[in-house]
């Protein structure tokens, strides 16, 4: 139930980029995606330690859902007139959830861990709110990049505070099966958005032969991404977590899921946008922006998989590296080709990669 808000949020992000495929819109979409993912990610860490069947935890999750919904509805004007709503939704969510954990846990190392996490949330909150209030877009970017930078740096710095020091990794223990499943579900949310967007676009465009062909190719490419993620990768990570020590499990959870799943999710969102462009105009040239989205998305997804494999010491897949190079090298050529041809070649490449792995 909690994830339903993020289904809507991912849809909002895709549409925001679709409305204006430019570097400015891409930067805004990326920023808001990271913020939304960070809010979802912190909540997943909390539910790793608390029973969501208890009434207080359910109420906290409902509060987090409501704040996330406010962030999601603000996305179309997240850097415009609804910037303050987006900022307050994010800061209120982070502070409220972390304050709850501090309030309900007894004094000790775990409570100290969350007191330091709460302190980092309180430090970044004024920057978020100030960025939502200011009129100048350049100043908003400065304030919000500083705020998000603090939030992203927190886990890497182990929430260091003067005199308190860092939080011990022994307090970051995770239940591997539950934790991994939660992040796998977020990947499913992103893949579901690609299916929904492709189907809705095909219905609106009209079911000509070209449109149906583009729709089927989009479906097959999404299937290939799903297969590449769940075929081996997801289980390998879980096996690595199960065989790790308690402290190592926390480090792997932080590195693999908190950070390195971001390019995987972002790549899938870009794939959804590229599919929509092709389905809406299957015989038109993609141009520079469309080609970069259509081929850059799968390349980013594969780069995320390779980064995760490197973190757990898995032997790198040579076909993945070749596919990334081929995708990026083909962007200039794809810009002058019609979308249906590019989609067919992309699907063939991803299918070949599935077979190779």
KESELUM-945448 format. One line per 5 residues: for each residue x, y, z of C-alpha. Coordinates in pm, whole numbers, plus 50000, padded with zeros to 5 digits. Each point is the difference from the previous one (the first is absolute). Layout:
X/Y/Z | ... $
END
This chain:
50000/50000/50000 | 50284/50236/50089 | 50158/49951/49657 | 49689/50119/49815 | 50094/50364/50058 $
50334/49936/49832 | 49832/49842/49699 | 49834/50340/49949 | 50325/50184/50076 | 50196/49810/49733 $
49721/50073/49750 | 50024/50369/50085 | 50377/49996/49945 | 49967/49831/49660 | 49741/50254/49886 $
50210/50289/50125 | 50286/49898/49772 | 49766/49914/49713 | 49851/50349/50003 | 50341/50153/49930 $
50291/49780/49892 | 50279/50243/50075 | 50305/50010/50224 | 49817/50228/50245 | 49702/49764/50031 $
50232/49701/50027 | 50186/50166/50288 | 49674/50079/50180 | 49866/49648/49946 | 50323/49845/50125 $
50004/50217/50309 | 49639/49925/50093 | 50048/49628/49930 | 50295/49987/50241 | 49800/50186/50268 $
49700/49768/49964 | 50219/49692/49998 | 50182/50125/50309 | 49673/50044/50188 | 49883/49650/49900 $
50342/49853/50078 | 50016/50141/50356 | 49652/49867/50069 | 50109/49655/49881 | 50289/50007/50247 $
49755/50089/50278 | 49761/49715/49918 | 50300/49765/50004 | 50009/50057/50376 | 49633/50057/50089 $
49691/49782/49960 | 49765/50171/49749 | 49706/49802/50140 | 50003/50204/50321 | 49767/50301/50014 $
50263/50271/50076 | 50222/49889/49710 | 49702/49983/49765 | 49905/50356/50096 | 50356/50118/49932 $
49993/49831/49659 | 49667/50170/49921 | 50160/50334/50094 | 50298/49924/49774 | 49761/49906/49718 $
49813/50328/50036 | 50323/50202/49991 | 50121/49800/49700 | 49669/50067/49824 | 50051/50373/50049 $
50347/49969/49850 | 49861/49805/49705 | 49721/50245/49917 | 50253/50285/50014 | 50232/49842/49740 $
49864/50176/49685 | 50083/50335/50162 | 50257/49867/50245 | 50249/50268/49896 | 49729/50261/49949 $
49698/50107/50198 | 49978/49671/50196 | 50364/49995/50109 | 49915/50073/50363 | 49743/49719/50009 $
50259/49755/49866 | 50262/50116/50252 | 49766/49994/50300 | 49864/49659/49904 | 50352/49858/49986 $
50132/50165/50318 | 49684/49927/50200 | 50012/49637/49894 | 50364/49953/50099 | 49978/50185/50330 $
49666/49850/50105 | 50102/49640/49935 | 50342/50033/50165 | 49853/50184/50299 | 49752/49714/50049 $
50283/49746/50021 | 50189/50214/50251 | 49687/50040/50212 | 49898/49632/50016 | 50337/49829/50051 $
50180/49978/50335 | 50328/50179/50059 | 50290/49804/49862 | 50215/49959/49691 | 49704/49950/49764 $
49824/50309/50137 | 50324/50198/49970 | 50026/49885/49639 | 49662/50154/49918 | 50063/50312/50205 $
50294/50070/49772 | 49795/49917/49689 | 49731/50241/50126 | 50264/50267/50059 | 50117/49974/49638 $
49639/50033/49882 | 49956/50311/50214 | 50321/50153/49862 | 49890/49960/49637 | 49637/50109/50055 $
50064/50379/50002 | 50179/49971/49666 | 49703/49809/49853 | 49747/50255/50125 | 50212/50299/49898 $
50038/49852/49653 | 49623/49969/49975 | 49948/50363/50101 | 50255/50184/49785 | 49893/50136/49662 $
50323/49957/49805 | 50040/49660/49835 | 50380/50014/50020 | 49991/50066/50375 | 49744/49722/50046 $
50236/49757/49827 | 50287/50105/50229 | 49795/49955/50317 | 49836/49674/49894 | 50324/49844/49875 $
50158/50085/50335 | 49701/49848/50184 | 49988/49682/49792 | 50378/49973/50014 | 49983/49997/50380 $
49732/49731/49995 | 50194/49784/49754 | 50322/50040/50197 | 49841/49898/50331 | 50028/49619/49965 $
50352/50026/49854 | 50109/50215/50294 | 49820/49759/50239 | 49813/50311/50126 | 50306/50145/50168 $
49934/50277/50253 | 50242/50196/50217 | 50065/49822/50331 | 49760/49719/49910 | 50219/49865/49719 $
49863/49754/49746 | 49723/49746/50039 | 50132/49640/50020 | 49925/49778/49701 | 49893/49730/50248 $
49679/50202/50041 | 49928/49983/49625 | 49920/49629/49993 | 49743/49893/49742 | 49778/49699/49945 $
50130/49913/49655 | 49694/49831/49847 | 49755/50274/50103 | 50239/50283/49919 | 50089/49866/49657 $
49636/49931/49917 | 49902/50360/50079 | 50252/50142/49755 | 49909/49739/49740 | 49643/50126/50030 $
50114/50353/49924 | 50160/49868/49680 | 49663/49840/49921 | 49830/50338/50057 | 50232/50159/49744 $
49949/49715/49752 | 49626/50022/50053 | 50012/50366/49907 | 50164/49911/49667 | 49718/49753/49926 $
49725/50244/50104 | 50148/50292/49807 | 50050/49789/49686 | 49645/49862/50010 | 49838/50337/50071 $
50196/50170/49723 | 49906/49730/49748 | 49632/50034/50090 | 50012/50379/49961 | 50201/49994/49676 $
49786/49749/49816 | 50072/49634/49936 | 50157/50012/49658 | 50242/49728/49892 | 50301/50219/50083 $
49864/50091/50343 | 49922/49637/50089 | 50348/49896/49885 | 50155/50274/50215 | 49786/49892/50296 $
50111/49638/49971 | 50365/50103/49971 | 49961/50215/50314 | 49848/49703/50181 | 50285/49772/49892 $
50267/50249/50104 | 49836/50036/50345 | 49991/49621/50026 | 50371/49988/49919 | 50079/50256/50273 $
49794/49797/50247 | 50182/49681/49898 | 50343/50161/50031 | 49921/50121/50352 | 49809/49702/50139 $
50157/49721/49795 | 50319/49986/50204 | 50096/50334/50147 | 49732/50031/50272 | 50066/49651/50140 $
50378/50042/49991 | 49977/50313/50217 | 49773/49826/50252 | 50237/49703/50019 | 50289/50237/50064 $
49805/50169/50282 | 49908/49668/50160 | 50364/49893/50011 | 50126/50329/50144 | 50061/50096/50363 $
49749/50225/50178 | 50212/50311/49941 | 50067/49910/49636 | 49627/49957/49938 | 49940/50360/50099 $
50280/50121/49773 | 49876/49795/49704 | 49645/50120/50056 | 50118/50360/50005 | 50224/49973/49694 $
49796/49769/49775 | 49646/50112/50078 | 50025/50351/50142 | 50240/50132/49737 | 50062/49765/49708 $
49636/49924/49928 | 49946/50364/49905 | 50150/49967/49647 | 49803/49677/49950 | 49669/50172/50080 $
50093/50317/49808 | 50091/49791/49696 | 49660/49829/50003 | 49821/50337/50024 | 50195/50123/49697 $
49910/49682/49811 | 49631/50071/50070 | 50036/50352/49860 | 50182/49872/49693 | 49730/49739/49937 $
49731/50268/50018 | 50183/50214/49745 | 50025/49711/49755 | 49640/49884/50046 | 49864/50352/49955 $
50206/50061/49682 | 50131/49663/49876 | 50112/50115/49654 | 50149/50338/50102 | 50368/50065/50065 $
50092/49988/50369 | 50228/50305/49983 | 50275/50055/50258 | 49788/50012/50315 | 49788/49700/49909 $
50302/49789/49902 | 50181/50085/50323 | 49696/49903/50207 | 49922/49681/49803 | 50356/49863/50006 $
50138/50174/50308 | 49733/49844/50222 | 50101/49637/49934 | 50369/50098/50022 | 49943/50159/50343 $
49805/49694/50115 | 50282/49765/49897 | 50262/50228/50158 | 49807/49976/50327 | 50004/49620/49982 $
50375/50004/49935 | 50063/50234/50292 | 49802/49770/50232 | 50193/49697/49872 | 50328/50179/50067 $
49892/50083/50356 | 49937/49635/50091 | 50312/49877/49820 | 49815/49819/49723 | 50182/49935/49672 $
49897/50268/49754 | 49796/49908/49695 | 50190/50084/49680 | 49679/50000/49790 | 49854/50268/50230 $
50302/50224/49948 | 49985/49948/49623 | 49628/50081/50002 | 50057/50327/50190 | 50269/50112/49756 $
49782/49904/49701 | 49698/50189/50138 | 50191/50321/50067 | 50189/49983/49670 | 49672/49959/49811 $
49839/50318/50140 | 50117/50231/49715 | 49884/49750/49738 | 49667/49940/50176 | 49925/50373/50001 $
49948/49993/49623 | 49813/49667/49988 | 49630/49934/50043 | 49891/49890/50345 | 49862/49661/49899 $
50334/49890/49850 | 50193/50114/50307 | 49752/49823/50229 | 50032/49676/49801 | 50381/50008/50012 $
49997/50084/50371 | 49765/49712/50076 | 50218/49762/49800 | 50309/50116/50192 | 49833/49953/50339 $
49865/49658/49899 | 50349/49895/49889 | 50136/50115/50335 | 49740/49792/50184 | 50103/49694/49799 $
50370/50069/50055 | 49953/50019/50376 $
END
